[in-house]
Amino acid sequence: MTTPTIGVLICTYRRPDALLPCLAGLAAQSRLPDDVMLVVRPSDTATRDAMAARPADSLPWRIVPVHEPGLVAARNAGLAANRCTIVSFCDDDTVASPEWLQRILAHFIADPTLGGLGGRDRCHDGTCFDDRKRSVVGHLEWWGRAIGNHHLGFGPARPVDFLKGANMSFRAEALRGLWFDTRLRGKGAQPNDDLSFSLSVKRGGWKLAYDPAVLINHYAAGDQLRSYVVRPGLPDPVAYAECCYNHAVTMWDELSPTRRLAFAVWARLIGTSTYPGIVQAARFWLRRDPAAWRKFRINQAALSEVFAAARHSPRPRAVTLLDTPKTR
Protein backbone atom coordinates (compact mmCIF):
# COMPACT_ATOMS: atom_id res chain seq x y z
CA MET A 1 0.00 0.00 0.00
CA THR A 2 1.37 3.41 -1.01
CA THR A 3 1.87 5.84 1.85
CA PRO A 4 -0.56 8.73 1.35
CA THR A 5 0.76 12.24 0.95
CA ILE A 6 -1.11 15.42 1.81
CA GLY A 7 -0.78 18.87 0.28
CA VAL A 8 -2.35 22.16 1.35
CA LEU A 9 -3.72 24.58 -1.24
CA ILE A 10 -4.04 28.25 -0.25
CA CYS A 11 -5.23 30.96 -2.62
CA THR A 12 -4.10 34.41 -1.50
CA TYR A 13 -4.04 37.94 -2.83
CA ARG A 14 -2.25 40.83 -1.12
CA ARG A 15 -2.95 39.70 2.46
CA PRO A 16 0.45 38.78 3.94
CA ASP A 17 -0.64 39.81 7.45
CA ALA A 18 -3.26 37.06 7.34
CA LEU A 19 -1.19 34.55 5.37
CA LEU A 20 1.87 34.43 7.65
CA PRO A 21 -0.08 33.23 10.75
CA CYS A 22 -1.79 30.66 8.52
CA LEU A 23 1.59 29.28 7.47
CA ALA A 24 2.82 29.32 11.06
CA GLY A 25 -0.13 27.10 11.94
CA LEU A 26 0.84 24.66 9.20
CA ALA A 27 4.46 24.63 10.37
CA ALA A 28 3.22 23.66 13.86
CA GLN A 29 1.25 20.62 12.67
CA SER A 30 1.82 17.32 14.44
CA ARG A 31 1.98 15.84 10.94
CA LEU A 32 3.63 18.30 8.56
CA PRO A 33 2.22 18.72 5.04
CA ASP A 34 4.15 17.18 2.17
CA ASP A 35 3.48 20.24 0.03
CA VAL A 36 2.04 23.73 0.50
CA MET A 37 0.83 25.42 -2.68
CA LEU A 38 0.42 29.19 -2.49
CA VAL A 39 -1.55 30.31 -5.53
CA VAL A 40 -0.42 33.87 -6.22
CA ARG A 41 -0.90 36.32 -9.07
CA PRO A 42 2.25 37.88 -10.60
CA SER A 43 1.11 41.37 -9.59
CA ASP A 44 0.93 40.37 -5.91
CA THR A 45 4.32 41.69 -4.84
CA ALA A 46 3.18 42.05 -1.22
CA THR A 47 2.77 38.28 -0.86
CA ARG A 48 5.96 37.46 -2.77
CA ASP A 49 8.01 39.91 -0.68
CA ALA A 50 6.57 38.55 2.57
CA MET A 51 7.42 34.98 1.58
CA ALA A 52 10.94 35.95 0.53
CA ALA A 53 11.47 37.54 3.97
CA ARG A 54 9.91 34.65 5.89
CA PRO A 55 12.46 32.75 8.01
CA ALA A 56 13.35 29.31 6.70
CA ASP A 57 11.67 26.39 8.45
CA SER A 58 10.50 22.85 7.71
CA LEU A 59 7.41 23.96 5.77
CA PRO A 60 7.69 22.82 2.10
CA TRP A 61 5.97 25.73 0.42
CA ARG A 62 6.03 26.79 -3.22
CA ILE A 63 4.33 29.48 -5.26
CA VAL A 64 1.90 28.43 -8.01
CA PRO A 65 1.26 31.30 -10.44
CA VAL A 66 -2.17 32.17 -11.72
CA HIS A 67 -2.70 34.83 -14.37
CA GLU A 68 -6.48 35.17 -14.24
CA PRO A 69 -8.37 36.96 -11.47
CA GLY A 70 -10.84 35.20 -9.21
CA LEU A 71 -10.92 32.33 -6.75
CA VAL A 72 -12.14 29.75 -9.28
CA ALA A 73 -9.13 30.34 -11.54
CA ALA A 74 -6.79 30.25 -8.54
CA ARG A 75 -8.19 27.00 -7.18
CA ASN A 76 -8.05 25.39 -10.60
CA ALA A 77 -4.41 26.44 -10.98
CA GLY A 78 -3.68 24.82 -7.63
CA LEU A 79 -5.49 21.63 -8.60
CA ALA A 80 -3.49 21.43 -11.83
CA ALA A 81 -0.27 21.74 -9.80
CA ASN A 82 -1.21 19.21 -7.11
CA ARG A 83 1.07 16.18 -6.74
CA CYS A 84 -0.24 14.65 -3.49
CA THR A 85 -2.83 11.91 -2.91
CA ILE A 86 -4.84 14.19 -0.58
CA VAL A 87 -5.29 17.93 -1.17
CA SER A 88 -6.60 20.18 1.63
CA PHE A 89 -8.02 23.63 1.02
CA CYS A 90 -7.95 26.40 3.61
CA ASP A 91 -8.39 30.16 3.42
CA ASP A 92 -5.40 32.44 3.94
CA ASP A 93 -7.05 33.99 7.02
CA THR A 94 -7.31 30.70 8.92
CA VAL A 95 -5.06 29.02 11.48
CA ALA A 96 -5.30 25.23 11.68
CA SER A 97 -5.36 23.36 14.98
CA PRO A 98 -2.16 21.29 15.52
CA GLU A 99 -3.89 17.97 14.75
CA TRP A 100 -5.66 19.22 11.60
CA LEU A 101 -3.69 17.31 8.95
CA GLN A 102 -3.24 14.21 11.11
CA ARG A 103 -7.01 13.94 11.60
CA ILE A 104 -7.66 14.49 7.89
CA LEU A 105 -5.27 11.72 6.89
CA ALA A 106 -6.77 9.34 9.44
CA HIS A 107 -10.22 9.73 7.86
CA PHE A 108 -9.00 9.06 4.33
CA ILE A 109 -6.91 6.07 5.39
CA ALA A 110 -9.82 4.56 7.34
CA ASP A 111 -12.33 4.82 4.46
CA PRO A 112 -11.13 4.28 0.86
CA THR A 113 -14.56 5.37 -0.44
CA LEU A 114 -14.24 8.81 1.18
CA GLY A 115 -13.85 11.42 -1.55
CA GLY A 116 -14.09 14.61 0.50
CA LEU A 117 -13.85 15.68 4.13
CA GLY A 118 -14.85 18.94 5.76
CA GLY A 119 -14.26 20.35 9.21
CA ARG A 120 -15.33 23.21 11.39
CA ASP A 121 -14.03 26.69 10.64
CA ARG A 122 -14.51 28.39 14.00
CA CYS A 123 -15.24 31.98 13.04
CA HIS A 124 -13.85 35.03 14.84
CA ASP A 125 -15.61 38.37 14.29
CA GLY A 126 -12.74 40.56 15.51
CA THR A 127 -13.91 40.37 19.12
CA CYS A 128 -14.74 36.77 19.94
CA PHE A 129 -15.38 33.34 18.41
CA ASP A 130 -18.85 32.27 17.37
CA ASP A 131 -19.34 29.15 19.50
CA ARG A 132 -23.00 28.53 18.84
CA LYS A 133 -23.89 24.93 17.99
CA ARG A 134 -25.92 23.48 15.14
CA SER A 135 -26.55 19.78 14.65
CA VAL A 136 -27.50 19.93 10.95
CA VAL A 137 -24.44 20.57 8.77
CA GLY A 138 -23.89 20.37 5.02
CA HIS A 139 -27.37 19.06 4.26
CA LEU A 140 -29.21 19.42 0.95
CA GLU A 141 -32.98 19.08 1.18
CA TRP A 142 -34.80 17.13 -1.53
CA TRP A 143 -36.19 20.31 -3.10
CA GLY A 144 -32.83 22.14 -3.18
CA ARG A 145 -32.50 24.01 0.10
CA ALA A 146 -28.85 23.89 1.20
CA ILE A 147 -28.15 24.10 4.95
CA GLY A 148 -24.50 24.93 5.68
CA ASN A 149 -23.55 25.53 9.33
CA HIS A 150 -20.05 24.12 8.83
CA HIS A 151 -18.71 26.77 11.22
CA LEU A 152 -21.15 25.71 13.96
CA GLY A 153 -21.08 21.91 13.78
CA PHE A 154 -20.44 19.74 16.82
CA GLY A 155 -20.53 16.09 17.80
CA PRO A 156 -19.19 13.03 15.96
CA ALA A 157 -18.10 12.76 12.34
CA ARG A 158 -20.98 12.07 9.91
CA PRO A 159 -21.88 11.98 6.20
CA VAL A 160 -22.81 15.28 4.53
CA ASP A 161 -23.95 16.45 1.10
CA PHE A 162 -21.50 19.31 0.57
CA LEU A 163 -18.45 21.02 2.09
CA LYS A 164 -17.23 24.55 2.83
CA GLY A 165 -14.21 25.98 1.03
CA ALA A 166 -12.45 27.40 4.09
CA ASN A 167 -11.80 23.87 5.38
CA MET A 168 -12.22 21.01 2.92
CA SER A 169 -10.02 18.15 1.74
CA PHE A 170 -10.29 15.73 -1.16
CA ARG A 171 -8.80 12.49 -2.35
CA ALA A 172 -6.99 13.31 -5.60
CA GLU A 173 -8.44 10.19 -7.23
CA ALA A 174 -11.94 11.58 -6.68
CA LEU A 175 -11.04 14.78 -8.55
CA ARG A 176 -9.99 13.26 -11.84
CA GLY A 177 -11.72 15.21 -14.59
CA LEU A 178 -13.20 17.77 -12.17
CA TRP A 179 -12.49 21.49 -11.95
CA PHE A 180 -14.11 24.40 -10.20
CA ASP A 181 -16.88 25.68 -12.46
CA THR A 182 -15.73 28.55 -14.65
CA ARG A 183 -19.33 29.57 -15.33
CA LEU A 184 -19.60 30.97 -11.80
CA ARG A 185 -19.62 34.74 -11.51
CA GLY A 186 -17.76 37.16 -9.27
CA LYS A 187 -14.79 39.49 -9.45
CA GLY A 188 -12.79 38.16 -6.48
CA ALA A 189 -14.51 35.24 -4.84
CA GLN A 190 -17.03 33.31 -6.89
CA PRO A 191 -19.63 32.48 -4.20
CA ASN A 192 -20.87 28.89 -4.01
CA ASP A 193 -17.81 27.51 -5.81
CA ASP A 194 -17.29 25.13 -2.87
CA LEU A 195 -20.94 24.03 -2.95
CA SER A 196 -20.74 23.36 -6.68
CA PHE A 197 -17.42 21.51 -6.50
CA SER A 198 -18.20 19.26 -3.54
CA LEU A 199 -21.59 18.31 -5.01
CA SER A 200 -19.76 17.31 -8.20
CA VAL A 201 -17.47 15.02 -6.20
CA LYS A 202 -20.46 13.35 -4.56
CA ARG A 203 -22.20 12.94 -7.93
CA GLY A 204 -19.15 10.95 -8.97
CA GLY A 205 -20.06 8.28 -6.42
CA TRP A 206 -17.71 9.33 -3.61
CA LYS A 207 -18.67 9.86 0.03
CA LEU A 208 -18.44 13.26 1.70
CA ALA A 209 -18.05 13.58 5.48
CA TYR A 210 -17.77 16.30 8.12
CA ASP A 211 -15.84 16.09 11.38
CA PRO A 212 -15.94 19.14 13.68
CA ALA A 213 -12.69 17.92 15.29
CA VAL A 214 -10.96 18.72 11.97
CA LEU A 215 -10.78 22.29 13.23
CA ILE A 216 -9.39 25.57 12.01
CA ASN A 217 -9.86 29.06 13.43
CA HIS A 218 -11.14 31.55 10.88
CA TYR A 219 -10.22 35.22 11.33
CA ALA A 220 -12.27 36.81 8.55
CA ALA A 221 -12.03 40.60 8.79
CA GLY A 222 -15.23 42.56 9.35
CA ASP A 223 -14.79 44.54 6.12
CA GLN A 224 -14.77 41.29 4.17
CA LEU A 225 -18.40 40.51 4.93
CA ARG A 226 -20.00 39.88 1.60
CA SER A 227 -23.21 41.48 0.43
CA TYR A 228 -25.07 38.16 0.62
CA VAL A 229 -24.51 37.71 4.37
CA VAL A 230 -27.92 37.96 6.01
CA ARG A 231 -28.23 41.46 7.40
CA PRO A 232 -30.36 44.52 6.65
CA GLY A 233 -29.50 46.51 3.58
CA LEU A 234 -27.73 45.64 0.35
CA PRO A 235 -24.27 47.26 0.18
CA ASP A 236 -23.24 45.59 -3.09
CA PRO A 237 -26.14 44.64 -5.38
CA VAL A 238 -23.81 43.40 -8.15
CA ALA A 239 -22.01 40.94 -5.86
CA TYR A 240 -25.34 39.79 -4.47
CA ALA A 241 -26.69 39.18 -7.99
CA GLU A 242 -23.59 37.12 -8.81
CA CYS A 243 -24.11 35.03 -5.67
CA CYS A 244 -27.76 34.41 -6.54
CA TYR A 245 -26.86 33.32 -10.07
CA ASN A 246 -24.14 30.95 -8.82
CA HIS A 247 -26.53 29.38 -6.32
CA ALA A 248 -29.27 28.89 -8.92
CA VAL A 249 -27.00 27.34 -11.57
CA THR A 250 -25.43 25.04 -8.98
CA MET A 251 -28.79 23.77 -7.80
CA TRP A 252 -30.01 23.29 -11.37
CA ASP A 253 -26.98 21.14 -12.16
CA GLU A 254 -27.50 19.02 -9.05
CA LEU A 255 -31.22 18.27 -9.20
CA SER A 256 -33.20 15.76 -11.23
CA PRO A 257 -36.09 17.05 -13.43
CA THR A 258 -38.67 16.39 -10.71
CA ARG A 259 -36.54 18.03 -8.04
CA ARG A 260 -35.90 20.99 -10.36
CA LEU A 261 -39.63 21.60 -10.59
CA ALA A 262 -39.92 21.49 -6.79
CA PHE A 263 -36.93 23.83 -6.48
CA ALA A 264 -38.40 26.33 -8.95
CA VAL A 265 -41.73 26.51 -7.09
CA TRP A 266 -40.08 26.70 -3.65
CA ALA A 267 -37.50 29.31 -4.73
CA ARG A 268 -40.22 31.54 -6.22
CA LEU A 269 -42.71 31.27 -3.37
CA ILE A 270 -40.63 30.73 -0.23
CA GLY A 271 -36.83 30.70 -0.61
CA THR A 272 -34.40 31.42 2.22
CA SER A 273 -33.16 34.44 4.11
CA THR A 274 -30.24 34.66 1.68
CA TYR A 275 -32.16 33.80 -1.50
CA PRO A 276 -35.70 35.06 -0.79
CA GLY A 277 -38.93 34.08 -2.41
CA ILE A 278 -42.16 35.94 -1.67
CA VAL A 279 -42.57 34.57 1.87
CA GLN A 280 -39.02 35.28 3.02
CA ALA A 281 -39.00 38.75 1.42
CA ALA A 282 -42.21 39.66 3.24
CA ARG A 283 -40.83 38.25 6.49
CA PHE A 284 -37.66 40.37 6.35
CA TRP A 285 -39.53 43.47 5.19
CA LEU A 286 -41.72 43.16 8.30
CA ARG A 287 -38.50 42.86 10.32
CA ARG A 288 -37.48 46.25 8.91
CA ASP A 289 -35.02 45.26 6.22
CA PRO A 290 -35.43 48.10 3.69
CA ALA A 291 -33.73 46.03 0.97
CA ALA A 292 -35.89 42.92 1.39
CA TRP A 293 -37.93 43.36 -1.78
CA ARG A 294 -34.88 44.47 -3.79
CA LYS A 295 -33.10 41.25 -2.77
CA PHE A 296 -36.21 39.37 -3.82
CA ARG A 297 -36.18 40.97 -7.28
CA ILE A 298 -32.46 40.32 -7.78
CA ASN A 299 -32.74 36.69 -6.74
CA GLN A 300 -35.80 36.11 -8.90
CA ALA A 301 -34.03 37.68 -11.89
CA ALA A 302 -31.10 35.27 -11.39
CA LEU A 303 -33.49 32.32 -11.22
CA SER A 304 -35.22 33.47 -14.42
CA GLU A 305 -31.88 33.72 -16.22
CA VAL A 306 -30.86 30.20 -15.21
CA PHE A 307 -34.28 28.72 -16.02
CA ALA A 308 -34.34 30.42 -19.44
CA ALA A 309 -30.85 29.15 -20.28
CA ALA A 310 -31.87 25.64 -19.21
CA ARG A 311 -34.71 25.61 -21.75
CA HIS A 312 -32.17 26.06 -24.53
CA SER A 313 -29.65 23.66 -23.01
CA PRO A 314 -31.54 21.25 -20.76
CA ARG A 315 -28.49 19.15 -19.89
CA PRO A 316 -26.01 20.97 -17.59
CA ARG A 317 -22.55 21.49 -18.97
CA ALA A 318 -20.10 19.20 -17.18
CA VAL A 319 -16.87 20.75 -15.92
CA THR A 320 -14.39 18.21 -17.23
CA LEU A 321 -10.84 17.84 -18.48
CA LEU A 322 -11.88 19.77 -21.57
CA ASP A 323 -12.03 22.79 -19.27
CA THR A 324 -8.50 22.39 -17.95
CA PRO A 325 -7.44 25.82 -16.67
CA LYS A 326 -4.62 27.74 -18.28
CA THR A 327 -1.77 27.99 -15.79
CA ARG A 328 0.76 29.38 -18.28
C-alpha positions, 0 to 999 in steps of 0.5 A: 500500500502506497503511503498517502501524501497530503498537500495544502492549497491556499489561494491568497491575494495581497494579504500577507498579514493574514497569510503568515499566521496561517503558514505558522499554523501549518508549520506547527502541525503534528503531521507536517504537510508534504506540500504547501501550494500558495496560488499567487498572481504575478502582480501580488508583490506584497505576498511574494516579498513577505514569503521571501522575507519569511524565516526558513523552516520545515514547511515545504511551500512553493508558489503556483502562479495564476494569471487570471483573477478570481478564486475559481481560476486560482483553485483550478491552478492549484489543482493542476499543480497538485502532486499529493494523494490528498489535497486540503483547502484552507483560506489564507485567514485561517489558522489550523489546529495542531492535529488538523492534517493528522485527523484528515489523513486518518479519515481518508486512510480509514475509508477508501470510499471517502472522496471529501472531508470537511471540518469546522471553521470556528469563526472570529468576528474581531472580538470573539469566536462564534461558539453557537452549535448546530446539529444539521451541517452540510445538508441538501434538502430534496427540493434544493435548500442547502443548509451549511452551518459548517462553522457551527457543527459539533458532535461526531463525524458524519456523512454530509452532502457538501463542504465549505471551502475554508476547510475542505479536503479531497482524495486526488483520485476523486477529482480526476476530470473535475475542476471548479466551475468557470461559469460561476460569476464574481470578481474576487470570490465566486460564491458557491464555488465550494458548494458546486465543487463538492456536489460534483465530487459526490455525484461521482459516487464518492462519500463526503463527510464532516468532522468538527474535530478537523478544526481551524480558526477563521479570522475573517475581517469585518470589512470582508463581509460579503453582500449576501450575508444575512443582514439589513441593507444591500451594500453591493447589489452586483455581488449579491446578484452574482451570488444568486446566479451561482446558487441557482445554476449550482442547484439546477446542475445538481437536481433531477427534473422532478426536483428541479420543478420542486426547487423552482416553485419553492424558490419563487414562493418561499426561498431562504433568508439569503435567496428570498422568495415571496414569503421570506422577502415579506418576512424580512420586510416586516422585520425592517429590512429596507432592501428585502424586496430588492433582494427578492427581485435580484434573486428572482431575476437570477433564477429566471436567467438560469431557467431560461438558459436551461430551456435552450440547453436542458443538460447541464454542462459538465466541468471536465478535463476539456475545461483544464485551466490555463496555468501558463 
